[in-house]
Amino acid sequence: MEYRRKYFIAIIVAIVALIIILVVGNFFKNSKSREDKDQSYVGNYAQKVNDRNYDIMYFGGDLGLPENFRARKIFNFEDYSIESSDAPAGHSGHIIILYDPADEYYLTAEQAEQLKNLYETRSFRIIAVGSGKIRVLETVGLCSAGSGDRYTSLMLWKDASGEPSIQAGIADHKELVPVSVEQQIDAKCIPAYSMLIELGSKDIYWT
């Protein structure tokens, strides 16, 4: 009788253990599937931006965006950097991203004037991420005084008719970034992901 009781208990323990293994395994499988789906979701926005065929450059910190996102890092705004052979063939235009959410990189007054010239005479689109970079743009009149106190990111461009446009907060929508993606990336890269999804989801930035 005692033997049967022990045998019965052993069976119950084995069944419970098997159930736990199946539940935990299914949980991790679903979590991995969700993470893959979210990564694919962000990758799709990267491809949407790529399809615009713009020469996208970034200055400052690394963006940390998906590998399929097409952008090149520059260290100055001289013509040999701007008109590099690394730019996409037959590109539709240029975008310069000043990426410095933690205000770690220095931008000189001369460089700010170069950016102003690129914007005014060559219709470059400019994205500034980081209040410090916005304040530098203020000094050359690219955005209104106090913009750096009000915003942490903005985009400047000229529309098809040549009229200046500005969009504040282009990299401030953290809620656009899937939680599973946010948990896997450096916190400094979250604004870049927000910016990417914003750029990929709206035509206004490309008109």
JOJOWO-V418260 format. One line per field, one symbol per residue. ss: DSSP state (2 for helix, 1 for strand, 0 for the rest). psi: psi as a letter, one per 40 degrees, with the letter a starting at -180 (. if undefined). burial: b if it has 16 or more other C-alpha atoms within 10 Angstrom, else e. Layout:
ss: ???
psi: ???
burial: ???
//
This chain:
ss: 022222222222222222222222222222222222222222222222220000111111000000000001100000222200000000000111111000000000222222222222220011111022222222200000002222001111110000011111000002220022220000222222222222222022220
psi: ddddddddddddddddddddddddddddddddddddddddddddddddddeefihhiihbiidfiidehhiihieafiddddfieeiihfieaihhhghgdefeihhiddddddddddddeefihhhhhhdddddddddeeeiiheddddieiihhihadeehiihhifdfegdedhiddddeeihdeeddddddddddeehddee.
burial: eeeeeeeeeeeeeeeeeeeeeeeeeeeeeeeeeebeebeeebbbbbbbbbeebbbbbbbbbebebbeebbbebbebbeeebbeeeebbeeeebbbbbbbbbeeeeebeeebbbbbbebbbeebbbbbbbbbbbbbbbbebebbeeebbeebbbbbbbbeeeeeeebebbbbbeeebbbebbbeeeeebbbbbbbbbbbbbeeeebbe
//
